[in-house]
Amino acid sequence: MTGKLKIDKEHGQHLFRQMLRIRRFESKAAELYQAQKIRGFLHLYDGEEAIAVGIMQALDERDAIVATYREHGHALARGIAMGPVMAEMYGKLEGCSRGRGGSMHIFDRDARFLGGNAIVAGGMPLAVGTALADRQLRPGAVTACFFGEGAAGEGEFHESMNLAALWRLPVLFVCENNLYAMGVPLEIAEADTQIVHKAQGYGIPGEQVDGMNPVAVEIAAQRAVESIREGNGPYFLECRTYRFRAHSMFDSQQYRTKEEVEQWKERDPLAHMQKWLIDARLMSQDELSEIEAEVDAEIEEAVAFAEAGTWEDVDDLERFVLMDEVPR
């Protein structure tokens, strides 16, 4: 489980706690969506938690994150408080985007979490621009850009990769390859199903990673970020993973079988991490129960925070449309 990274009790439990927070937050979000507390689109991260948690271990406060429309897990792993994230999904003023972004547009300037993006591959040019600015303003900073394998079929993917390589920009490209671009199997969408090969075509170093293993992701991310900070230009990680839920809450999942989903659930990163920690005597059953209780309490507090939140006044809906109106 540990590879070349020594995992002590504190770090092992941290990885487990972060993945558990994401998993149970997403379960609560699905419940609230069905209760019509959360509206619009909702794309859940169950099964992919190891990627967000592993990548964030390699980043620090100076670094920026550009995410996708499936970004609740990235936001929580980055350290954005659960209450404002939940309030944002409710559309409340206390949300981290004042309730204007909702599930697909989580944003937090202080955390340098530069937003989810509802457009496939749409965040990639933003990441390139951020990295270009940071090279001048924040030497040593890295921009981590998350996207799904479906982005590889978009022009922005290739334009962004080309410019990042040409200008040797500090971008960590993280492809969360869950094998289905919405409902299209990878093997009938891409002539070459190894997405990392596309990075190599631009001279960008890259590797495939077991996206169901947070330790493997962390090891690869540390190696990638070190290379980027040394001035070697962008790096590409293809994290092979699988979402346990549908693409979105509107998806009937006719493109895959229940048997396939169950087979992937046997590789559940949360269950495997839990077992490994207990077998290695880095977490007791009592400690597990305590962590679970703390996470459940945090989620209930976040829901209460969102429920108690306020709606933005209708008279303010035209504010923040122009740049000079945005608070600094």
C-alpha positions as CSV (number, residue, x, y, z in Angstrom):
1,M,0.0,0.0,0.0
2,T,2.8,2.4,0.9
3,G,5.1,2.1,-2.1
4,K,8.2,4.3,-1.4
5,L,6.4,6.7,0.9
6,K,6.6,6.0,4.6
7,I,3.1,6.4,6.1
8,D,2.9,7.0,9.8
9,K,-0.2,6.9,11.9
10,E,-1.0,10.6,11.7
11,H,-0.6,10.8,7.9
12,G,-2.4,7.6,7.3
13,Q,-5.4,8.6,9.3
14,H,-5.3,12.0,7.6
15,L,-5.6,10.4,4.2
16,F,-8.4,8.2,5.4
17,R,-10.3,11.0,7.1
18,Q,-10.1,13.2,4.0
19,M,-11.5,10.5,1.8
20,L,-14.2,9.7,4.3
21,R,-15.2,13.4,4.5
22,I,-15.6,13.5,0.7
23,R,-17.5,10.2,0.5
24,R,-20.1,11.1,3.2
25,F,-20.4,14.6,2.0
26,E,-21.3,13.3,-1.4
27,S,-23.8,10.9,0.0
28,K,-25.5,13.7,1.9
29,A,-25.5,15.8,-1.2
30,A,-27.3,13.1,-3.1
31,E,-29.9,12.8,-0.3
32,L,-30.4,16.6,-0.3
33,Y,-30.7,16.7,-4.0
34,Q,-33.5,14.1,-3.9
35,A,-35.2,16.3,-1.2
36,Q,-34.9,19.2,-3.6
37,K,-32.7,21.2,-1.3
38,I,-30.0,21.2,-3.9
39,R,-31.1,22.2,-7.4
40,G,-29.5,22.2,-10.9
41,F,-26.9,19.7,-11.9
42,L,-25.0,17.5,-9.4
43,H,-21.9,15.4,-10.3
44,L,-20.7,13.3,-7.4
45,Y,-17.1,12.1,-6.7
46,D,-17.7,8.7,-5.0
47,G,-14.9,6.3,-5.9
48,E,-12.5,9.0,-7.1
49,E,-11.6,10.5,-3.7
50,A,-8.0,9.1,-3.7
51,I,-7.0,11.4,-6.5
52,A,-8.1,14.7,-4.9
53,V,-6.7,13.7,-1.5
54,G,-3.4,12.4,-2.9
55,I,-2.7,15.3,-5.2
56,M,-3.4,17.9,-2.4
57,Q,-0.6,16.4,-0.2
58,A,2.0,17.6,-2.7
59,L,0.7,21.2,-2.9
60,D,1.0,24.1,-0.5
61,E,-0.7,27.5,0.0
62,R,1.0,29.3,-2.9
63,D,-0.3,26.8,-5.4
64,A,-3.5,27.2,-7.4
65,I,-6.2,24.6,-8.2
66,V,-8.4,24.6,-11.3
67,A,-11.1,21.9,-11.1
68,T,-14.0,20.4,-13.1
69,Y,-17.7,20.3,-12.6
70,R,-17.1,17.2,-10.3
71,E,-15.2,19.3,-7.8
72,H,-16.7,19.0,-4.3
73,G,-14.0,16.5,-3.4
74,H,-11.2,18.8,-4.7
75,A,-12.6,21.7,-2.6
76,L,-12.9,19.8,0.6
77,A,-9.4,18.2,0.1
78,R,-8.0,21.7,-0.5
79,G,-9.3,22.8,2.9
80,I,-12.3,24.9,2.0
81,A,-14.7,24.7,5.0
82,M,-17.6,22.3,4.5
83,G,-20.2,24.8,5.6
84,P,-19.6,27.3,2.8
85,V,-19.3,24.5,0.2
86,M,-22.7,23.1,1.3
87,A,-24.3,26.6,1.4
88,E,-23.0,27.2,-2.1
89,M,-24.8,24.1,-3.3
90,Y,-27.9,25.3,-1.6
91,G,-27.6,28.7,-3.5
92,K,-27.2,30.6,-0.3
93,L,-25.5,34.0,0.2
94,E,-23.1,32.4,2.7
95,G,-21.8,30.0,0.0
96,C,-18.2,30.4,-1.1
97,S,-19.4,31.9,-4.4
98,R,-22.3,33.8,-2.7
99,G,-24.6,31.1,-3.9
100,R,-24.1,32.1,-7.6
101,G,-22.0,29.2,-8.7
102,G,-23.7,26.2,-7.2
103,S,-22.4,22.6,-7.4
104,M,-20.3,23.1,-10.6
105,H,-18.6,26.5,-9.7
106,I,-17.1,26.2,-6.2
107,F,-14.6,29.0,-5.8
108,D,-12.4,30.3,-2.9
109,R,-9.9,33.0,-3.6
110,D,-8.1,32.7,-0.2
111,A,-7.6,29.0,-0.9
112,R,-6.5,29.7,-4.4
113,F,-9.2,27.4,-5.5
114,L,-10.0,29.0,-8.8
115,G,-13.3,27.3,-9.5
116,G,-15.0,24.3,-11.0
117,N,-15.8,24.6,-14.6
118,A,-19.0,23.3,-16.3
119,I,-17.3,23.2,-19.8
120,V,-15.4,20.0,-20.6
121,A,-11.7,21.0,-20.8
122,G,-12.7,24.6,-20.1
123,G,-10.5,24.9,-17.1
124,M,-7.3,24.0,-19.0
125,P,-6.7,27.3,-20.7
126,L,-7.4,29.0,-17.3
127,A,-4.8,26.9,-15.7
128,V,-2.3,27.8,-18.4
129,G,-3.0,31.5,-17.9
130,T,-2.8,31.2,-14.1
131,A,0.6,29.4,-14.4
132,L,1.9,32.1,-16.8
133,A,0.9,34.8,-14.3
134,D,2.3,32.9,-11.3
135,R,5.7,32.4,-13.0
136,Q,6.0,36.2,-12.9
137,L,4.2,36.9,-9.6
138,R,4.7,33.8,-7.5
139,P,7.9,32.1,-8.4
140,G,7.8,28.4,-7.4
141,A,4.0,28.2,-7.5
142,V,2.3,25.3,-9.3
143,T,-1.2,25.3,-10.9
144,A,-2.9,21.9,-10.5
145,C,-5.4,21.4,-13.3
146,F,-8.0,18.6,-12.9
147,F,-10.0,17.2,-15.8
148,G,-11.6,14.0,-17.1
149,E,-10.5,11.8,-19.9
150,G,-13.3,13.3,-22.1
151,A,-11.3,16.5,-22.2
152,A,-8.7,14.8,-24.3
153,G,-11.1,15.0,-27.3
154,E,-11.5,18.8,-27.0
155,G,-9.4,21.4,-28.8
156,E,-8.7,23.3,-25.5
157,F,-6.8,20.2,-24.3
158,H,-4.3,20.3,-27.1
159,E,-4.0,24.1,-27.2
160,S,-3.3,24.1,-23.5
161,M,-0.8,21.3,-23.5
162,N,1.0,22.9,-26.4
163,L,1.3,26.3,-24.8
164,A,2.3,24.9,-21.4
165,A,5.1,22.8,-23.1
166,L,6.2,25.6,-25.4
167,W,6.5,28.1,-22.5
168,R,7.6,25.6,-19.9
169,L,4.8,26.6,-17.6
170,P,4.4,25.3,-14.0
171,V,1.2,23.2,-14.6
172,L,0.4,19.9,-13.1
173,F,-2.1,18.3,-15.5
174,V,-4.2,15.7,-13.6
175,C,-6.4,13.5,-15.8
176,E,-9.0,11.7,-13.8
177,N,-9.7,8.9,-16.2
178,N,-12.9,7.2,-15.0
179,L,-13.2,5.4,-18.4
180,Y,-16.5,7.1,-19.4
181,A,-16.8,10.6,-20.9
182,M,-20.3,11.1,-19.6
183,G,-21.7,7.9,-21.1
184,V,-19.2,7.1,-23.8
185,P,-16.8,4.2,-23.1
186,L,-13.1,5.3,-23.6
187,E,-12.4,2.5,-26.1
188,I,-14.9,3.8,-28.6
189,A,-14.0,7.5,-28.1
190,E,-10.2,7.4,-28.3
191,A,-8.0,5.5,-30.8
192,D,-5.3,5.4,-28.1
193,T,-6.8,4.8,-24.7
194,Q,-3.6,5.7,-22.9
195,I,-4.3,9.4,-22.4
196,V,-0.7,10.0,-21.1
197,H,0.6,9.3,-24.6
198,K,-1.0,12.6,-25.7
199,A,1.2,14.5,-23.2
200,Q,4.2,12.7,-24.4
201,G,3.4,13.9,-27.9
202,Y,4.0,17.4,-26.6
203,G,7.2,16.5,-24.9
204,I,5.6,16.7,-21.5
205,P,6.7,14.0,-19.0
206,G,3.9,11.9,-17.6
207,E,2.9,8.7,-16.0
208,Q,-0.1,6.5,-15.3
209,V,-1.1,6.2,-11.7
210,D,-3.5,3.9,-9.8
211,G,-6.2,6.5,-9.0
212,M,-7.8,4.2,-6.5
213,N,-4.8,4.4,-4.2
214,P,-4.2,7.7,-2.4
215,V,-0.6,6.8,-1.5
216,A,0.3,6.0,-5.1
217,V,-1.3,9.3,-6.2
218,E,0.6,11.2,-3.5
219,I,3.9,9.6,-4.4
220,A,3.4,10.5,-8.1
221,A,2.2,14.0,-7.3
222,Q,5.2,14.7,-5.1
223,R,7.5,13.6,-7.9
224,A,5.6,15.7,-10.4
225,V,5.5,18.8,-8.3
226,E,9.2,18.6,-7.4
227,S,10.0,18.4,-11.2
228,I,7.8,21.4,-11.9
229,R,9.2,23.5,-9.1
230,E,12.7,22.8,-10.4
231,G,11.7,24.7,-13.5
232,N,11.3,21.7,-15.8
233,G,7.9,22.7,-17.1
234,P,4.6,20.9,-17.0
235,Y,3.9,17.4,-15.9
236,F,1.1,15.0,-16.7
237,L,-0.6,12.4,-14.4
238,E,-3.2,10.1,-15.8
239,C,-5.0,8.7,-12.7
240,R,-7.0,5.6,-13.6
241,T,-10.2,5.6,-11.5
242,Y,-13.9,4.9,-11.5
243,R,-17.0,6.7,-10.4
244,F,-19.3,4.6,-8.3
245,R,-22.3,6.8,-9.1
246,A,-23.8,8.0,-12.4
247,H,-22.3,10.8,-14.4
248,S,-24.9,13.1,-12.9
249,M,-28.1,12.8,-11.0
250,F,-30.0,12.7,-14.3
251,D,-28.0,9.8,-15.7
252,S,-29.7,6.4,-16.1
253,Q,-26.3,4.6,-16.7
254,Q,-27.4,2.5,-19.6
255,Y,-23.9,2.4,-20.9
256,R,-22.4,0.2,-18.1
257,T,-23.5,-2.8,-16.2
258,K,-24.2,-3.2,-12.5
259,E,-21.7,-6.0,-12.5
260,E,-19.0,-3.7,-13.7
261,V,-19.7,-1.2,-11.0
262,E,-19.6,-3.9,-8.3
263,Q,-16.3,-5.2,-9.6
264,W,-14.8,-1.7,-9.3
265,K,-16.3,-1.3,-5.8
266,E,-14.0,-4.2,-4.8
267,R,-11.2,-1.7,-5.3
268,D,-12.9,1.0,-3.1
269,P,-10.0,3.3,-2.0
270,L,-11.7,4.1,1.3
271,A,-12.3,0.4,2.2
272,H,-8.8,-0.5,1.2
273,M,-7.2,2.3,3.2
274,Q,-9.3,1.5,6.2
275,K,-8.3,-2.2,6.1
276,W,-4.6,-1.3,5.6
277,L,-4.5,1.1,8.5
278,I,-6.2,-1.4,10.9
279,D,-4.0,-4.3,9.7
280,A,-0.9,-2.2,10.1
281,R,-2.1,-1.1,13.6
282,L,-2.1,2.5,12.6
283,M,-5.8,2.8,13.4
284,S,-7.9,1.0,16.0
285,Q,-11.6,0.2,15.8
286,D,-12.2,2.9,18.5
287,E,-10.3,5.5,16.5
288,L,-12.2,4.5,13.4
289,S,-15.5,5.0,15.2
290,E,-14.3,8.4,16.5
291,I,-13.3,9.6,13.0
292,E,-16.6,8.5,11.6
293,A,-18.5,10.3,14.3
294,E,-16.5,13.5,13.8
295,V,-17.0,13.5,10.1
296,D,-20.8,12.9,10.5
297,A,-21.0,15.8,13.0
298,E,-19.1,18.0,10.5
299,I,-21.6,17.2,7.8
300,E,-24.6,17.8,10.0
301,E,-23.1,21.2,11.0
302,A,-22.5,22.0,7.3
303,V,-26.2,21.2,6.5
304,A,-27.4,23.3,9.4
305,F,-25.2,26.2,8.2
306,A,-26.7,25.9,4.7
307,E,-30.2,25.6,6.0
308,A,-29.8,28.7,8.2
309,G,-28.3,30.7,5.3
310,T,-29.9,33.6,3.5
311,W,-31.0,34.2,0.0
312,E,-29.4,37.0,-1.9
313,D,-31.6,40.0,-2.3
314,V,-33.1,40.3,-5.8
315,D,-31.9,43.9,-6.0
316,D,-28.3,42.6,-5.8
317,L,-28.5,40.1,-8.6
318,E,-26.9,42.5,-11.1
319,R,-23.9,43.2,-8.8
320,F,-20.5,41.7,-9.6
321,V,-21.2,41.5,-13.3
322,L,-18.5,44.1,-14.1
323,M,-15.0,43.8,-12.8
324,D,-14.9,47.1,-10.9
325,E,-17.8,45.8,-8.7
326,V,-16.0,42.7,-7.5
327,P,-14.7,43.0,-3.9
328,R,-10.9,42.7,-3.6
